Amino acid sequence: MNWKPYAKSIIGGLVAGLTALGTALTDNQVTTSEWVGVAIAALAALGIVYAVPNKPA
């Protein structure tokens, strides 16, 4: 499988998820609702970045 067309969206989703997780860890624990927030942030970023086309060469 060629993953290059999806790399931008994967990295965007990963960064958003890790950022949300870092924010959730400020009190040294992650609750269920914070995990849901992390998942929503990662999936939303993944979908939004995937929907934006790359700049033509």
C-alpha positions as CSV (number, residue, x, y, z in Angstrom):
1,M,0.0,0.0,0.0
2,N,1.2,3.5,-0.9
3,W,0.9,5.6,2.2
4,K,2.3,8.8,0.8
5,P,-1.1,10.3,-0.2
6,Y,-2.3,9.9,3.3
7,A,0.8,11.0,5.2
8,K,-0.3,14.6,5.6
9,S,-3.6,13.6,7.2
10,I,-2.1,10.9,9.4
11,I,0.5,13.4,10.8
12,G,-2.2,16.0,11.3
13,G,-4.4,13.6,13.2
14,L,-1.5,12.4,15.3
15,V,-0.4,15.9,16.2
16,A,-3.9,16.9,17.2
17,G,-4.4,13.8,19.3
18,L,-1.1,14.1,21.1
19,T,-1.8,17.8,21.7
20,A,-5.1,17.0,23.3
21,L,-3.5,14.2,25.3
22,G,-0.9,16.5,26.6
23,T,-3.5,18.9,27.7
24,A,-5.5,16.1,29.4
25,L,-2.4,15.0,31.3
26,T,-1.9,18.4,33.1
27,D,-3.4,16.8,36.3
28,N,-1.4,13.5,35.8
29,Q,-4.5,11.5,35.0
30,V,-6.8,11.1,32.0
31,T,-10.5,10.6,32.6
32,T,-12.9,8.8,30.2
33,S,-14.3,12.1,28.9
34,E,-10.8,13.4,28.2
35,W,-10.0,10.2,26.2
36,V,-13.1,10.9,24.2
37,G,-11.9,14.4,23.6
38,V,-8.5,13.1,22.5
39,A,-10.2,10.7,20.0
40,I,-12.5,13.4,18.7
41,A,-9.6,15.8,18.2
42,A,-7.5,13.2,16.4
43,L,-10.4,12.0,14.1
44,A,-11.5,15.5,13.3
45,A,-8.1,16.6,12.3
46,L,-7.5,13.5,10.3
47,G,-10.7,14.1,8.3
48,I,-10.3,17.8,7.9
49,V,-6.7,17.6,6.7
50,Y,-7.6,14.7,4.4
51,A,-10.3,16.8,2.8
52,V,-8.0,19.7,1.9
53,P,-6.3,19.0,-1.4
54,N,-2.5,19.3,-1.8
55,K,-1.2,22.3,-3.6
56,P,-0.6,21.5,-7.3
57,A,3.1,21.1,-8.2
